[in-house]
């Protein structure tokens, strides 16, 4: 489910029923009993309006295991315009402000992905906002005690996708019940390394469903991404 607030006071309700875990999908207008046409993409439903806040919530039927992984506004050109924060429907309160405003137009869509919380290797992601407002999302299914690279929807590494960009803020999520390094045999955060293996950034990840607010942004510390930089994770058993 999704909620978008617009600068003129308009509010939009969005959902996607029957979503598949670990797969990103489009949320369209919807909600039983609301005076709102259903099944319309965000940009088509609210053309010309400026989105200022949004949230995505994951909900399983009869279970508390659905976990927000990542979300974003996708432009008509196929580029990510801005991440959208989120959590689980049963534990999330509040609709956070976007990292920057997003103007709706036909072709703009609200995209979201969820996973099932598990005690073991899970889907992890890092949503990135740069100082020039370039945005991207990197993700991978973590492997127990094995260094694994995160890539974006176009299968590009962080170095390939964001060469020369300076990271302003990030949202880091992991659907692992007890964290990324429960057994002490890996690394308990997502991390950026240079081509020489030098640690450039470390971002702790939150479970997107086991607290009372959307996963917060954390500082990107102004890290500048070089072409051969990598973003990695180690899972746990």
URRA-V801310 format. One record per pair of residues at least 12 apart in sequence whose C-alpha atoms are under 6 Angstrom apart, sorted by the first residue. I is the first residue (numbers start at 1). J is the second residue. D is the distance in Angstrom with one decimal. If there is no record, write none. Layout:
I_J_D / I_J_D
This chain:
1_14_5.6 / 1_15_4.2 / 1_56_5.6 / 1_57_5.1 / 2_14_4.6 / 2_15_5.9 / 2_55_5.6 / 2_56_4.4 / 3_54_5.5 / 3_55_5.5 / 4_53_5.8 / 4_54_4.4 / 5_51_5.8 / 5_52_5.9 / 5_53_5.1 / 6_50_5.3 / 6_51_4.3 / 6_52_5.5 / 7_50_5.5 / 13_29_5.6 / 13_30_5.8 / 14_27_5.6 / 14_28_5.0 / 14_29_4.2 / 14_30_5.0 / 15_27_4.9 / 15_28_5.7 / 15_30_5.7 / 21_114_5.4 / 21_115_4.7 / 22_114_5.8 / 22_115_5.3 / 23_113_5.7 / 24_112_5.3 / 24_113_4.4 / 25_111_5.4 / 25_112_5.6 / 26_110_5.7 / 26_111_4.5 / 27_110_5.6 / 27_111_5.9 / 28_40_5.1 / 28_41_4.8 / 41_109_5.6 / 42_109_5.2 / 43_104_4.6 / 43_105_4.4 / 43_106_4.6 / 43_107_5.8 / 43_108_4.5 / 44_106_4.6 / 47_104_5.0 / 47_105_4.6 / 48_104_5.3 / 48_105_5.9 / 49_103_5.8 / 49_104_5.5 / 50_102_5.6 / 50_103_4.3 / 51_101_5.6 / 51_102_5.1 / 52_97_5.8 / 52_98_5.7 / 52_101_5.0 / 53_96_5.5 / 53_97_4.0 / 53_98_4.9 / 54_95_5.6 / 55_84_6.0 / 55_85_5.4 / 55_86_5.1 / 55_95_5.4 / 56_86_4.5 / 57_86_5.5 / 57_87_5.1 / 57_88_4.8 / 57_89_4.8 / 58_88_4.6 / 58_89_5.5 / 59_89_5.4 / 65_116_5.4 / 65_117_5.3 / 66_116_4.9 / 67_88_5.6 / 67_114_5.4 / 67_115_5.1 / 67_116_5.6 / 67_117_5.9 / 67_208_5.0 / 67_209_4.8 / 68_86_5.9 / 68_87_4.8 / 68_88_5.9 / 68_114_4.5 / 68_208_4.7 / 69_113_5.5 / 69_114_4.8 / 69_173_5.9 / 70_112_5.9 / 70_113_5.4 / 71_83_5.8 / 71_84_4.9 / 71_111_5.4 / 71_112_4.1 / 72_84_4.7 / 72_111_5.3 / 73_109_5.7 / 73_110_4.8 / 74_108_5.6 / 74_109_5.2 / 75_108_4.7 / 76_107_4.5 / 76_108_5.6 / 80_135_5.9 / 80_136_5.8 / 82_135_5.6 / 85_214_5.9 / 86_214_4.5 / 86_215_6.0 / 87_208_4.6 / 87_209_4.8 / 87_214_4.9 / 88_209_4.3 / 91_211_5.6 / 91_212_4.7 / 92_212_4.7 / 92_213_4.5 / 92_214_5.8 / 93_212_5.9 / 93_213_5.1 / 117_175_4.8 / 117_176_5.7 / 117_177_5.9 / 118_176_5.2 / 118_177_5.4 / 119_176_5.6 / 119_177_5.1 / 120_236_5.5 / 120_237_4.6 / 121_142_5.1 / 121_143_5.5 / 121_144_5.8 / 121_235_5.1 / 121_236_5.6 / 122_141_5.4 / 122_142_5.5 / 122_175_5.4 / 122_176_5.6 / 123_140_5.8 / 123_141_4.3 / 123_174_6.0 / 123_175_5.9 / 124_139_5.6 / 124_140_5.7 / 124_173_5.5 / 124_174_4.3 / 125_138_5.5 / 125_139_4.1 / 125_172_5.8 / 125_173_5.3 / 126_138_5.2 / 126_171_5.6 / 126_172_4.5 / 127_170_5.4 / 127_171_5.0 / 128_170_4.6 / 129_168_5.7 / 129_169_5.4 / 130_166_5.4 / 130_167_4.3 / 130_168_4.8 / 131_166_5.8 / 131_168_5.2 / 137_152_5.6 / 138_150_5.4 / 138_151_4.8 / 138_152_4.3 / 139_151_5.6 / 142_235_4.8 / 143_235_4.9 / 144_235_4.2 / 144_236_4.4 / 144_237_5.5 / 145_186_5.1 / 145_234_5.3 / 145_235_5.4 / 145_236_5.8 / 146_234_5.2 / 147_233_5.7 / 147_234_4.9 / 148_232_5.3 / 148_233_5.4 / 149_231_5.6 / 149_232_4.3 / 150_231_5.6 / 150_232_5.7 / 158_230_5.9 / 159_226_5.5 / 159_227_4.3 / 159_228_5.1 / 159_229_4.6 / 160_227_5.4 / 163_225_5.4 / 163_226_5.0 / 163_227_4.9 / 164_225_5.4 / 164_226_5.7 / 165_224_5.6 / 165_225_5.6 / 166_222_5.5 / 166_223_5.5 / 166_224_4.3 / 167_220_5.0 / 167_222_5.1 / 167_223_5.3 / 168_220_4.8 / 168_222_5.6 / 169_218_5.6 / 169_219_4.5 / 169_220_4.3 / 170_217_5.4 / 170_218_5.5 / 170_220_5.9 / 171_217_4.9 / 172_205_4.5 / 173_205_4.7 / 173_206_4.8 / 173_207_5.7 / 174_205_5.7 / 174_206_5.8 / 174_207_5.1 / 175_207_5.2 / 180_235_5.4 / 180_236_5.7 / 181_236_5.5 / 186_234_5.5 / 187_234_5.7 / 189_203_5.5 / 189_204_4.4 / 190_202_5.8 / 190_203_5.1 / 190_232_5.8 / 190_233_5.1 / 191_231_5.5 / 191_232_5.5 / 192_230_5.5 / 192_231_4.5 / 193_229_5.6 / 193_230_5.4 / 194_229_4.5 / 195_228_5.3 / 195_229_5.6
